[in-house]
Amino acid sequence: MKVIIPLAGKGTRLRPHTHITPKPMLKVAGKPVMAYILEDLVRLGSVEQVVYITGHLKEKVEQYARESFSLPAVFIEQKVQDGTAGAVDLARPYVDQPVLIIFVDTIFDADLSVIDRTDADGIIWVKEVEDYQRFGVVVTDADGHMTKIVEKPKTPISKRANIGLYYIRNWQLLYEGIAHVLRQPKNQGEYFLTDAFQYMIDQGAKIRVIDVEGWYDAGKIDTLLETNRVMLAKGRARVPAGIDRSQVIEPVYIEDGVTIANSKIGPNVSLGAGSIVEHATLRDTIAGSGCRIVRSSLTNSLLGDEVFVAGVRGEVTLGDHSEVRGDEE
């Protein structure tokens, strides 16, 4: 099986952090978002090659993927951001067998081994949501096969949101569908991969719809913090020895080399290596490596690497190498 991972986007909803850090490399519970997905692929054991479709900060993505994972890989730059169908089309020269397509804005709980047992032309994974108007939702027939995807429906035609995880066994028909889509006028200014799936269905293909157990968004600052909370609760928490005169309210993720003194940490806090926290209170916060936080009380905050915060109370979002001094200074 081949795997296509499109990650060319600029991550505008996560700025300022994505100005210098690729969106899939932002950390949740001490680990880059894309690492959760790549670890699933390693466990799957049937991946022959991963095709990364890169763009924004492509050198950092390529370096991380090569150094951290042994999966055979090729990297293709998407120079024109023309949509998801255009991204997957770039991988065409490398696809000669069934393919798994994964968009890495999210972390999911899904049993990928089902692909070894399916006789369908493809699988699309979904998650039932209440705020269905925000998503593309999947409509199925009585046998559980997809009939169509409706983008941001105004009426509850379905609440099963498309999460960006697909397995396509009939890869030849997929690329026939993508070629068809690319010959049409753009849909809302883009070429959508889901329109290629619709082409497959119109040609008689059967795409099975499967609900995932969990789906955790990492595409916005507020949802990234929420996903950090979920990952900590699901077993990613760790507290090293040597925390001095401080209170730790679990779950938290604290890397080695962090100095904490006279502070209250947690719940739902992640601290990167080399950070220093003194006379501070942190809750529902992610701080990168080499930060220094003193005489502050932060909640629902996201700090990059080497950030200095002093005398600040409330919620802050600061990119790498930032410095903020509050009134208490």
C-alpha positions in Angstrom: 0.0 0.0 0.0 1.1 3.6 -0.7 0.3 6.5 1.5 -0.3 10.1 0.4 0.0 12.9 3.0 -0.9 16.4 1.7 0.6 19.0 4.0 1.3 22.0 1.8 -1.0 24.5 3.6 0.3 27.5 5.4 -1.8 27.0 8.5 -3.2 30.5 8.6 -5.6 29.7 11.5 -2.6 28.9 13.7 -0.6 32.0 13.1 1.8 33.3 14.4 3.1 29.8 15.3 3.0 28.6 11.7 5.1 31.5 10.4 8.2 29.4 11.2 6.8 26.0 12.2 4.9 23.8 9.8 1.3 23.2 11.0 1.8 19.4 11.3 4.9 19.9 13.5 3.1 21.8 16.2 3.2 19.8 19.3 0.3 18.2 21.3 1.2 16.6 24.6 4.9 16.9 23.7 4.7 15.3 20.2 4.2 16.8 16.8 0.7 16.2 15.4 2.1 14.4 12.3 4.0 12.0 14.6 0.7 10.5 15.9 -0.3 9.6 12.4 3.1 8.3 11.3 3.3 6.1 14.3 0.0 4.6 13.3 1.5 3.9 9.8 4.6 2.2 11.3 2.3 -0.1 13.4 0.2 -0.9 10.3 3.3 -2.5 8.8 2.0 -2.7 5.2 3.2 0.7 3.9 5.5 0.5 1.0 6.0 4.2 0.5 4.8 7.6 1.9 4.3 10.4 -0.6 4.4 13.8 1.1 2.9 16.7 -0.8 4.8 19.6 0.7 4.7 23.4 0.4 5.0 25.9 3.3 8.3 25.3 5.1 8.8 22.1 3.2 12.5 21.7 4.3 11.5 21.4 7.9 8.8 18.8 7.2 11.2 16.8 5.1 14.0 16.9 7.6 11.6 15.8 10.4 10.1 12.9 8.5 13.4 11.6 7.3 15.2 11.8 10.7 12.3 10.6 12.9 10.7 7.8 10.9 12.1 4.9 8.8 9.2 4.8 6.4 10.4 5.0 2.7 9.4 8.4 1.5 9.3 10.8 -1.4 8.6 14.5 -1.2 6.8 16.6 -3.9 6.3 20.3 -3.7 2.8 21.6 -4.5 3.8 25.0 -6.0 0.2 25.9 -6.9 -2.3 25.7 -4.1 -5.2 24.6 -6.3 -7.0 22.2 -3.9 -6.9 18.7 -2.5 -7.5 17.0 -5.8 -4.5 18.9 -7.3 -2.4 17.8 -4.3 -3.2 14.1 -4.7 -2.7 14.3 -8.4 0.9 15.2 -7.9 1.5 11.8 -6.3 0.2 10.0 -9.4 3.6 8.9 -10.8 4.2 7.0 -7.5 0.8 5.3 -7.1 0.7 1.8 -8.6 -1.4 0.1 -5.9 -4.1 0.8 -3.3 -3.5 4.1 -1.5 -4.2 5.6 2.0 -4.8 9.4 1.9 -4.3 11.2 5.2 -4.7 15.0 5.9 -2.8 15.8 9.0 -4.9 18.6 10.5 -6.3 16.1 13.0 -5.5 13.1 15.2 -7.9 10.2 15.0 -8.7 6.9 16.7 -9.3 4.5 13.9 -8.6 0.8 13.3 -6.7 1.0 10.0 -6.3 -2.8 9.8 -9.9 -2.9 8.4 -8.3 -2.1 5.0 -6.9 -5.6 4.9 -10.4 -7.0 5.1 -12.4 -4.8 2.8 -13.6 -5.7 -0.7 -15.0 -2.2 -1.3 -13.5 0.1 -3.8 -12.6 2.5 -1.0 -13.3 3.6 2.6 -14.0 7.0 4.0 -13.8 7.5 7.7 -16.2 9.9 9.4 -17.2 11.2 12.9 -20.7 12.2 13.9 -20.8 15.8 15.1 -23.5 18.2 16.3 -22.2 21.3 14.5 -22.6 19.6 11.1 -22.9 23.0 9.3 -19.1 23.5 9.7 -18.1 20.4 7.8 -18.5 18.4 4.7 -20.9 15.6 5.7 -21.2 12.2 4.2 -24.5 10.7 3.1 -24.9 6.9 2.9 -27.3 4.4 1.4 -28.9 1.5 3.3 -25.9 -0.7 2.9 -23.5 1.9 4.5 -21.9 3.1 1.3 -21.3 6.7 0.5 -23.7 8.4 -1.9 -22.5 11.9 -1.7 -20.7 14.6 0.4 -22.5 17.8 1.1 -20.3 20.8 2.1 -21.6 22.8 5.1 -25.3 21.7 4.8 -28.0 24.1 6.1 -30.3 21.2 7.0 -29.3 18.0 8.9 -29.0 15.7 5.8 -26.2 14.0 7.7 -24.1 14.6 10.9 -21.2 12.3 9.8 -18.3 14.7 9.1 -15.6 13.9 6.6 -12.4 13.9 8.7 -9.8 13.7 5.9 -8.9 10.0 6.1 -9.4 7.7 3.1 -8.4 4.3 1.7 -8.8 3.8 -2.0 -8.5 0.2 -3.3 -9.5 1.1 -6.8 -6.7 3.6 -7.3 -7.1 3.6 -11.1 -10.6 4.9 -10.9 -9.6 7.4 -8.3 -7.1 9.0 -10.7 -9.6 8.8 -13.5 -11.9 10.8 -11.3 -9.2 13.3 -10.4 -8.4 13.8 -14.1 -12.1 14.5 -14.7 -12.3 17.0 -11.8 -9.2 18.9 -13.1 -10.8 19.3 -16.5 -13.9 21.0 -14.9 -14.2 24.6 -13.7 -13.0 25.0 -10.1 -15.5 24.4 -7.3 -15.5 27.4 -5.0 -12.0 28.3 -6.4 -10.5 24.8 -5.8 -10.3 21.3 -7.1 -11.8 19.0 -4.4 -10.7 15.4 -3.9 -14.3 14.7 -2.7 -15.5 15.6 -6.2 -13.3 12.7 -7.5 -14.9 10.4 -5.0 -18.3 11.5 -6.3 -17.1 10.6 -9.8 -16.1 7.1 -8.6 -19.6 6.6 -7.1 -21.3 7.8 -10.3 -19.2 5.1 -12.1 -20.6 2.5 -9.8 -17.8 2.3 -7.2 -18.7 1.3 -3.6 -17.0 3.4 -0.9 -17.7 2.1 2.5 -18.3 4.7 5.4 -16.8 3.9 8.8 -17.1 5.9 12.0 -14.0 6.6 14.0 -13.9 6.3 17.7 -12.2 9.7 18.2 -11.4 12.7 16.1 -9.3 15.6 17.5 -8.8 18.8 15.6 -5.4 20.4 15.6 -6.1 23.1 13.0 -6.9 26.1 15.2 -5.5 27.4 18.5 -8.5 26.6 20.6 -8.9 23.1 19.2 -5.2 22.4 19.5 -5.4 23.2 23.2 -8.4 20.9 23.5 -6.6 18.1 21.7 -3.7 18.6 24.0 -6.1 18.0 26.9 -7.5 14.9 25.3 -4.1 13.4 24.5 -3.0 13.9 28.1 -6.1 12.2 29.4 -5.5 9.3 27.0 -2.1 8.4 28.4 0.4 11.0 27.2 0.9 12.6 30.6 4.3 12.5 32.3 5.8 14.2 35.4 9.6 14.0 35.9 11.2 14.0 39.3 12.8 17.1 40.8 9.9 19.6 40.8 10.6 22.0 43.6 8.1 23.6 46.0 5.3 23.4 43.5 1.9 21.9 43.0 1.3 19.7 39.9 -2.3 18.9 39.0 -2.4 16.1 36.5 -2.7 15.4 33.7 0.4 17.3 32.5 3.3 16.6 30.1 6.6 17.9 31.4 9.8 17.1 29.5 13.1 16.5 31.2 15.2 19.5 31.9 12.3 21.7 32.9 12.7 23.8 36.1 9.6 24.6 38.1 9.7 26.4 41.4 7.0 28.0 43.6 4.4 27.4 41.0 1.1 25.6 40.3 1.1 23.6 37.1 -2.0 21.9 35.6 -4.3 20.5 34.6 -3.8 20.1 30.9 -0.3 21.7 30.6 2.6 20.7 28.3 6.1 22.2 28.9 9.0 21.7 26.5 12.6 20.9 27.5 14.6 23.6 29.1 11.7 25.8 30.1 11.7 27.6 33.5 8.5 28.4 35.4 8.8 30.4 38.6 6.1 31.9 40.8 3.5 31.2 38.2 0.2 29.4 37.6 -0.4 27.5 34.4 -3.6 25.8 33.3 -4.7 24.5 29.8 -1.5 25.8 28.3 1.2 24.6 25.9 4.7 26.1 26.1 7.5 25.1 23.8 11.2 24.5 24.6 13.4 27.1 26.3 10.5 29.3 27.6 10.7 31.3 30.8 7.5 32.1 32.6 7.7 34.1 35.8 5.2 35.9 38.1 2.4 35.1 35.7 -1.0 33.3 35.6 -1.8 31.8 32.2 -4.7 29.8 31.0 -5.8 28.7 27.5 -2.4 29.9 26.2 -0.1 28.7 23.4 3.6 29.7 23.5 6.3 28.8 21.0 9.9 28.1 21.7 12.1 30.5 23.7 9.3 32.7 24.8 9.7 35.1 27.9 6.6 36.0 29.8 6.6 38.0 33.0 3.9 39.6 35.1 1.1 38.5 32.8 -2.4 37.3 33.7 -4.9 35.8 31.3 -4.7 34.2 27.8 -1.8 34.8 25.4 -0.7 33.4 22.0 3.0 34.0 21.3 5.2 32.7 18.6 8.8 31.7 18.9 11.3 34.2 20.5 8.6 36.5 21.7 8.8 38.5 24.9 5.9 40.0 27.0 6.1 41.9 30.2 2.9 42.8 32.0 1.8 45.5 34.5 3.2 43.6 37.4 6.7 44.1 36.0 
